Amino acid sequence: MDNATPIPGYGDLLQAAWSLGRADGLFAAAFEPDVAPLPATDVCQGRHPDEFAAELWGDQPGPPPSGLTVNAPLWYAAGFTVGLADERRRIAARRREAFAWIRVRTRPIPRAQG
């Protein structure tokens, strides 16, 4: 009996591309300018679409599905955009909370009259 892992489905591979893009977007939020253009869809993690599809395909037998070369970069870019937006919202919320806390801590202490 062979204990080989099953070949991932096409949807699983696209989801992996999206997840990689989201992780990169989360990381990039710390240093990407707010006016940064959308990520280019022809490069994913520094790879061309063929290389990215092969990376997703891994050690599976045969070449990756032909549609993966076209669609994986699009899913990666979508994940990157979501990750970037999510992390920027989280950073902005933390700044608002920190500012609110500073305002509470620096209020003057009320003094009794008389």
PyMOL commands that place a pseudoatom at each C-alpha (Angstrom):
pseudoatom trace, name=CA, resn=MET, resi=1, chain=A, elem=C, hetatm=0, pos=[0.000, 0.000, 0.000]
pseudoatom trace, name=CA, resn=ASP, resi=2, chain=A, elem=C, hetatm=0, pos=[1.363, 3.380, -1.014]
pseudoatom trace, name=CA, resn=ASN, resi=3, chain=A, elem=C, hetatm=0, pos=[1.268, 6.213, 1.534]
pseudoatom trace, name=CA, resn=ALA, resi=4, chain=A, elem=C, hetatm=0, pos=[1.780, 8.954, -1.048]
pseudoatom trace, name=CA, resn=THR, resi=5, chain=A, elem=C, hetatm=0, pos=[-0.104, 12.170, -0.506]
pseudoatom trace, name=CA, resn=PRO, resi=6, chain=A, elem=C, hetatm=0, pos=[-2.959, 12.687, -2.939]
pseudoatom trace, name=CA, resn=ILE, resi=7, chain=A, elem=C, hetatm=0, pos=[-2.526, 15.128, -5.790]
pseudoatom trace, name=CA, resn=PRO, resi=8, chain=A, elem=C, hetatm=0, pos=[-3.969, 18.488, -4.705]
pseudoatom trace, name=CA, resn=GLY, resi=9, chain=A, elem=C, hetatm=0, pos=[-7.061, 19.681, -6.498]
pseudoatom trace, name=CA, resn=TYR, resi=10, chain=A, elem=C, hetatm=0, pos=[-7.004, 22.705, -8.746]
pseudoatom trace, name=CA, resn=GLY, resi=11, chain=A, elem=C, hetatm=0, pos=[-9.014, 24.719, -6.205]
pseudoatom trace, name=CA, resn=ASP, resi=12, chain=A, elem=C, hetatm=0, pos=[-6.560, 23.764, -3.468]
pseudoatom trace, name=CA, resn=LEU, resi=13, chain=A, elem=C, hetatm=0, pos=[-3.670, 25.073, -5.558]
pseudoatom trace, name=CA, resn=LEU, resi=14, chain=A, elem=C, hetatm=0, pos=[-5.442, 28.360, -6.221]
pseudoatom trace, name=CA, resn=GLN, resi=15, chain=A, elem=C, hetatm=0, pos=[-6.253, 28.671, -2.521]
pseudoatom trace, name=CA, resn=ALA, resi=16, chain=A, elem=C, hetatm=0, pos=[-2.575, 28.107, -1.740]
pseudoatom trace, name=CA, resn=ALA, resi=17, chain=A, elem=C, hetatm=0, pos=[-1.647, 30.906, -4.161]
pseudoatom trace, name=CA, resn=TRP, resi=18, chain=A, elem=C, hetatm=0, pos=[-4.191, 33.208, -2.476]
pseudoatom trace, name=CA, resn=SER, resi=19, chain=A, elem=C, hetatm=0, pos=[-2.845, 32.313, 0.974]
pseudoatom trace, name=CA, resn=LEU, resi=20, chain=A, elem=C, hetatm=0, pos=[0.730, 33.029, -0.091]
pseudoatom trace, name=CA, resn=GLY, resi=21, chain=A, elem=C, hetatm=0, pos=[-0.352, 36.374, -1.506]
pseudoatom trace, name=CA, resn=ARG, resi=22, chain=A, elem=C, hetatm=0, pos=[-2.246, 37.264, 1.666]
pseudoatom trace, name=CA, resn=ALA, resi=23, chain=A, elem=C, hetatm=0, pos=[0.742, 36.393, 3.836]
pseudoatom trace, name=CA, resn=ASP, resi=24, chain=A, elem=C, hetatm=0, pos=[2.957, 38.590, 1.668]
pseudoatom trace, name=CA, resn=GLY, resi=25, chain=A, elem=C, hetatm=0, pos=[0.404, 41.406, 1.859]
pseudoatom trace, name=CA, resn=LEU, resi=26, chain=A, elem=C, hetatm=0, pos=[0.303, 41.196, 5.653]
pseudoatom trace, name=CA, resn=PHE, resi=27, chain=A, elem=C, hetatm=0, pos=[4.082, 41.442, 5.745]
pseudoatom trace, name=CA, resn=ALA, resi=28, chain=A, elem=C, hetatm=0, pos=[4.284, 44.235, 3.161]
pseudoatom trace, name=CA, resn=ALA, resi=29, chain=A, elem=C, hetatm=0, pos=[1.832, 46.508, 4.996]
pseudoatom trace, name=CA, resn=ALA, resi=30, chain=A, elem=C, hetatm=0, pos=[4.576, 47.650, 7.351]
pseudoatom trace, name=CA, resn=PHE, resi=31, chain=A, elem=C, hetatm=0, pos=[6.677, 49.220, 4.608]
pseudoatom trace, name=CA, resn=GLU, resi=32, chain=A, elem=C, hetatm=0, pos=[4.518, 49.636, 1.495]
pseudoatom trace, name=CA, resn=PRO, resi=33, chain=A, elem=C, hetatm=0, pos=[3.412, 53.236, 0.970]
pseudoatom trace, name=CA, resn=ASP, resi=34, chain=A, elem=C, hetatm=0, pos=[-0.324, 53.847, 1.216]
pseudoatom trace, name=CA, resn=VAL, resi=35, chain=A, elem=C, hetatm=0, pos=[-0.432, 54.930, -2.411]
pseudoatom trace, name=CA, resn=ALA, resi=36, chain=A, elem=C, hetatm=0, pos=[1.330, 51.801, -3.662]
pseudoatom trace, name=CA, resn=PRO, resi=37, chain=A, elem=C, hetatm=0, pos=[-0.045, 50.441, -6.928]
pseudoatom trace, name=CA, resn=LEU, resi=38, chain=A, elem=C, hetatm=0, pos=[-1.711, 47.067, -7.027]
pseudoatom trace, name=CA, resn=PRO, resi=39, chain=A, elem=C, hetatm=0, pos=[0.762, 44.199, -7.279]
pseudoatom trace, name=CA, resn=ALA, resi=40, chain=A, elem=C, hetatm=0, pos=[1.794, 43.139, -10.750]
pseudoatom trace, name=CA, resn=THR, resi=41, chain=A, elem=C, hetatm=0, pos=[0.103, 39.893, -11.668]
pseudoatom trace, name=CA, resn=ASP, resi=42, chain=A, elem=C, hetatm=0, pos=[2.996, 38.544, -13.709]
pseudoatom trace, name=CA, resn=VAL, resi=43, chain=A, elem=C, hetatm=0, pos=[5.363, 38.074, -10.752]
pseudoatom trace, name=CA, resn=CYS, resi=44, chain=A, elem=C, hetatm=0, pos=[4.546, 36.088, -7.615]
pseudoatom trace, name=CA, resn=GLN, resi=45, chain=A, elem=C, hetatm=0, pos=[7.085, 35.927, -4.822]
pseudoatom trace, name=CA, resn=GLY, resi=46, chain=A, elem=C, hetatm=0, pos=[9.754, 36.905, -7.330]
pseudoatom trace, name=CA, resn=ARG, resi=47, chain=A, elem=C, hetatm=0, pos=[8.817, 34.141, -9.758]
pseudoatom trace, name=CA, resn=HIS, resi=48, chain=A, elem=C, hetatm=0, pos=[7.352, 34.176, -13.228]
pseudoatom trace, name=CA, resn=PRO, resi=49, chain=A, elem=C, hetatm=0, pos=[3.950, 32.487, -13.610]
pseudoatom trace, name=CA, resn=ASP, resi=50, chain=A, elem=C, hetatm=0, pos=[5.471, 29.221, -14.888]
pseudoatom trace, name=CA, resn=GLU, resi=51, chain=A, elem=C, hetatm=0, pos=[7.872, 29.048, -11.947]
pseudoatom trace, name=CA, resn=PHE, resi=52, chain=A, elem=C, hetatm=0, pos=[5.145, 29.974, -9.465]
pseudoatom trace, name=CA, resn=ALA, resi=53, chain=A, elem=C, hetatm=0, pos=[2.839, 27.262, -10.833]
pseudoatom trace, name=CA, resn=ALA, resi=54, chain=A, elem=C, hetatm=0, pos=[5.674, 24.735, -10.595]
pseudoatom trace, name=CA, resn=GLU, resi=55, chain=A, elem=C, hetatm=0, pos=[6.324, 25.809, -6.993]
pseudoatom trace, name=CA, resn=LEU, resi=56, chain=A, elem=C, hetatm=0, pos=[2.658, 25.300, -6.111]
pseudoatom trace, name=CA, resn=TRP, resi=57, chain=A, elem=C, hetatm=0, pos=[2.611, 21.959, -7.912]
pseudoatom trace, name=CA, resn=GLY, resi=58, chain=A, elem=C, hetatm=0, pos=[5.620, 20.791, -5.914]
pseudoatom trace, name=CA, resn=ASP, resi=59, chain=A, elem=C, hetatm=0, pos=[6.852, 17.235, -6.404]
pseudoatom trace, name=CA, resn=GLN, resi=60, chain=A, elem=C, hetatm=0, pos=[3.656, 15.953, -7.977]
pseudoatom trace, name=CA, resn=PRO, resi=61, chain=A, elem=C, hetatm=0, pos=[4.121, 13.851, -11.101]
pseudoatom trace, name=CA, resn=GLY, resi=62, chain=A, elem=C, hetatm=0, pos=[3.875, 15.586, -14.437]
pseudoatom trace, name=CA, resn=PRO, resi=63, chain=A, elem=C, hetatm=0, pos=[3.581, 19.271, -15.211]
pseudoatom trace, name=CA, resn=PRO, resi=64, chain=A, elem=C, hetatm=0, pos=[1.202, 21.545, -13.293]
pseudoatom trace, name=CA, resn=PRO, resi=65, chain=A, elem=C, hetatm=0, pos=[-2.263, 22.121, -14.776]
pseudoatom trace, name=CA, resn=SER, resi=66, chain=A, elem=C, hetatm=0, pos=[-2.096, 24.608, -17.639]
pseudoatom trace, name=CA, resn=GLY, resi=67, chain=A, elem=C, hetatm=0, pos=[-4.648, 26.964, -16.101]
pseudoatom trace, name=CA, resn=LEU, resi=68, chain=A, elem=C, hetatm=0, pos=[-2.546, 27.269, -12.964]
pseudoatom trace, name=CA, resn=THR, resi=69, chain=A, elem=C, hetatm=0, pos=[0.045, 29.330, -14.829]
pseudoatom trace, name=CA, resn=VAL, resi=70, chain=A, elem=C, hetatm=0, pos=[-2.628, 31.853, -15.784]
pseudoatom trace, name=CA, resn=ASN, resi=71, chain=A, elem=C, hetatm=0, pos=[-4.837, 31.862, -12.692]
pseudoatom trace, name=CA, resn=ALA, resi=72, chain=A, elem=C, hetatm=0, pos=[-2.423, 31.397, -9.777]
pseudoatom trace, name=CA, resn=PRO, resi=73, chain=A, elem=C, hetatm=0, pos=[-0.882, 34.884, -10.230]
pseudoatom trace, name=CA, resn=LEU, resi=74, chain=A, elem=C, hetatm=0, pos=[-4.363, 36.415, -10.213]
pseudoatom trace, name=CA, resn=TRP, resi=75, chain=A, elem=C, hetatm=0, pos=[-5.266, 34.600, -7.003]
pseudoatom trace, name=CA, resn=TYR, resi=76, chain=A, elem=C, hetatm=0, pos=[-1.923, 35.587, -5.504]
pseudoatom trace, name=CA, resn=ALA, resi=77, chain=A, elem=C, hetatm=0, pos=[-2.567, 39.251, -6.352]
pseudoatom trace, name=CA, resn=ALA, resi=78, chain=A, elem=C, hetatm=0, pos=[-6.071, 39.063, -4.866]
pseudoatom trace, name=CA, resn=GLY, resi=79, chain=A, elem=C, hetatm=0, pos=[-4.696, 37.551, -1.659]
pseudoatom trace, name=CA, resn=PHE, resi=80, chain=A, elem=C, hetatm=0, pos=[-1.944, 40.174, -1.522]
pseudoatom trace, name=CA, resn=THR, resi=81, chain=A, elem=C, hetatm=0, pos=[-4.500, 42.966, -1.820]
pseudoatom trace, name=CA, resn=VAL, resi=82, chain=A, elem=C, hetatm=0, pos=[-6.673, 41.467, 0.929]
pseudoatom trace, name=CA, resn=GLY, resi=83, chain=A, elem=C, hetatm=0, pos=[-3.703, 40.918, 3.237]
pseudoatom trace, name=CA, resn=LEU, resi=84, chain=A, elem=C, hetatm=0, pos=[-2.425, 44.438, 2.682]
pseudoatom trace, name=CA, resn=ALA, resi=85, chain=A, elem=C, hetatm=0, pos=[-5.841, 45.958, 3.407]
pseudoatom trace, name=CA, resn=ASP, resi=86, chain=A, elem=C, hetatm=0, pos=[-6.435, 43.758, 6.472]
pseudoatom trace, name=CA, resn=GLU, resi=87, chain=A, elem=C, hetatm=0, pos=[-3.103, 44.629, 8.028]
pseudoatom trace, name=CA, resn=ARG, resi=88, chain=A, elem=C, hetatm=0, pos=[-3.473, 48.337, 7.302]
pseudoatom trace, name=CA, resn=ARG, resi=89, chain=A, elem=C, hetatm=0, pos=[-6.883, 48.300, 9.010]
pseudoatom trace, name=CA, resn=ARG, resi=90, chain=A, elem=C, hetatm=0, pos=[-5.387, 46.484, 11.997]
pseudoatom trace, name=CA, resn=ILE, resi=91, chain=A, elem=C, hetatm=0, pos=[-2.508, 48.981, 12.232]
pseudoatom trace, name=CA, resn=ALA, resi=92, chain=A, elem=C, hetatm=0, pos=[-4.912, 51.930, 11.998]
pseudoatom trace, name=CA, resn=ALA, resi=93, chain=A, elem=C, hetatm=0, pos=[-7.146, 50.460, 14.718]
pseudoatom trace, name=CA, resn=ARG, resi=94, chain=A, elem=C, hetatm=0, pos=[-4.165, 49.965, 17.027]
pseudoatom trace, name=CA, resn=ARG, resi=95, chain=A, elem=C, hetatm=0, pos=[-3.094, 53.572, 16.455]
pseudoatom trace, name=CA, resn=ARG, resi=96, chain=A, elem=C, hetatm=0, pos=[-6.607, 54.830, 17.243]
pseudoatom trace, name=CA, resn=GLU, resi=97, chain=A, elem=C, hetatm=0, pos=[-6.709, 52.746, 20.423]
pseudoatom trace, name=CA, resn=ALA, resi=98, chain=A, elem=C, hetatm=0, pos=[-3.279, 53.974, 21.484]
pseudoatom trace, name=CA, resn=PHE, resi=99, chain=A, elem=C, hetatm=0, pos=[-4.259, 57.586, 20.839]
pseudoatom trace, name=CA, resn=ALA, resi=100, chain=A, elem=C, hetatm=0, pos=[-7.500, 57.173, 22.796]
pseudoatom trace, name=CA, resn=TRP, resi=101, chain=A, elem=C, hetatm=0, pos=[-5.561, 55.669, 25.699]
pseudoatom trace, name=CA, resn=ILE, resi=102, chain=A, elem=C, hetatm=0, pos=[-3.097, 58.562, 25.670]
pseudoatom trace, name=CA, resn=ARG, resi=103, chain=A, elem=C, hetatm=0, pos=[-5.973, 61.053, 25.721]
pseudoatom trace, name=CA, resn=VAL, resi=104, chain=A, elem=C, hetatm=0, pos=[-7.536, 59.290, 28.711]
pseudoatom trace, name=CA, resn=ARG, resi=105, chain=A, elem=C, hetatm=0, pos=[-4.240, 59.152, 30.590]
pseudoatom trace, name=CA, resn=THR, resi=106, chain=A, elem=C, hetatm=0, pos=[-3.387, 62.812, 29.995]
pseudoatom trace, name=CA, resn=ARG, resi=107, chain=A, elem=C, hetatm=0, pos=[-6.704, 64.375, 31.026]
pseudoatom trace, name=CA, resn=PRO, resi=108, chain=A, elem=C, hetatm=0, pos=[-6.397, 66.842, 33.860]
pseudoatom trace, name=CA, resn=ILE, resi=109, chain=A, elem=C, hetatm=0, pos=[-7.420, 65.550, 37.252]
pseudoatom trace, name=CA, resn=PRO, resi=110, chain=A, elem=C, hetatm=0, pos=[-10.605, 67.258, 38.427]
pseudoatom trace, name=CA, resn=ARG, resi=111, chain=A, elem=C, hetatm=0, pos=[-10.036, 69.345, 41.537]
pseudoatom trace, name=CA, resn=ALA, resi=112, chain=A, elem=C, hetatm=0, pos=[-12.667, 70.046, 44.148]
pseudoatom trace, name=CA, resn=GLN, resi=113, chain=A, elem=C, hetatm=0, pos=[-13.780, 73.646, 44.480]
pseudoatom trace, name=CA, resn=GLY, resi=114, chain=A, elem=C, hetatm=0, pos=[-13.359, 75.356, 47.778]
for i in range(1, 114): cmd.bond("trace and resi %d" % i, "trace and resi %d" % (i + 1))
show_as sticks, trace
zoom trace
